């Protein structure tokens, strides 16, 4: 499980950057836990955090499902997304097709 942390008053560019990373993690087959951390008086407006988390869920609905909807846990609000069951984990460059292809070539040479 990968984690993405943010604050309730996150700017648009920072939001897009974190969303892009989360989508990459989901495409790789990892679950993603979003955590919005509140400080001092920010806790009086949890709707800002809920709006950000709902926006993330909407923008990633084609590749992910909400496993745990946004919920307050002390001074944090968390949400967990998991990849859809149809999405398969892509093999890494080290342990994937390339490594197997190199082994086949070495065995053919012998």
GIVEN-V63372 format. One record per helix or strand of 3 or more residues. SS is the DSSP state (H for helix, E for strand). FROM is the first residue (numbers start at 1). TO is the last residue. If there is no record, write none. Layout:
ss:SS from:FROM to:TO
ss:SS from:FROM to:TO
//
This chain:
ss:E from:2 to:7
ss:H from:12 to:27
ss:E from:32 to:37
ss:H from:40 to:44
ss:H from:46 to:59
ss:E from:64 to:73
ss:E from:76 to:83
ss:H from:97 to:109
//
